[in-house]
C-alpha cells in the first residue's frame, strides 16, 4: 500500500525524502509545487543541484525527522 503524501507539508520544506516508483530514494530540500495541464511537478534540490520531479514518477514523499 502506498503512503499518502501531505503536499502542503512537503512544499518548501528542508530535509525531505522522496520515494520514486522505480525504487530510487532521494534526500534533499523541496521547493515549490507546479500544477499544470502538462503535468504536475515538484522543484527539488538534490546533492546541491536543482531538479524538476514529475509527481507521476513519485510514489510518496516524507519529511525527515
C-alpha positions in Angstrom: 0.0 0.0 0.0 1.3 3.4 -1.0 1.6 6.1 1.7 -0.2 9.3 1.2 1.9 12.5 0.7 0.9 15.7 2.5 2.0 18.1 -0.2 1.3 21.2 2.0 3.9 19.8 4.5 6.4 18.9 1.7 6.2 22.1 -0.3 9.2 24.5 0.6 10.4 22.0 3.3 14.0 21.2 4.0 15.0 17.6 4.7 12.6 15.7 2.5 12.9 12.0 1.4 11.4 11.2 -2.0 10.5 7.6 -2.8 10.2 7.1 -6.6 8.0 4.4 -8.1 11.2 2.7 -9.6 12.6 2.2 -6.0 15.1 5.0 -6.0 15.2 7.3 -2.9 16.4 10.8 -2.8 17.0 13.0 0.2 17.1 16.8 -0.2 15.1 20.0 0.0 11.8 20.6 -1.6 10.8 23.9 -3.2 7.5 24.7 -4.9 4.8 22.6 -6.5 3.8 23.4 -10.0 0.3 22.1 -11.0 -0.2 22.5 -14.8 -2.1 20.8 -17.7 1.2 19.5 -18.9 2.0 17.7 -15.7 2.4 18.3 -12.0 6.0 18.8 -10.7 8.0 19.4 -7.6 11.1 21.6 -7.7 13.7 19.8 -5.6 17.3 20.2 -4.6 19.4 17.0 -4.6 23.1 17.0 -3.9 23.3 20.7 -4.4 21.6 20.7 -7.8 18.1 21.8 -8.7 15.7 19.2 -10.3 12.2 19.2 -11.5 10.5 16.0 -10.4 7.3 14.7 -12.1 4.8 13.8 -9.4 3.6 10.9 -11.6 7.0 9.3 -11.0 6.9 9.7 -7.2 5.4 7.0 -5.0 5.4 9.3 -1.9 7.4 11.9 0.0 8.0 12.4 3.7 9.8 14.9 6.0 12.9 13.5 7.6 12.6 13.9 11.3 
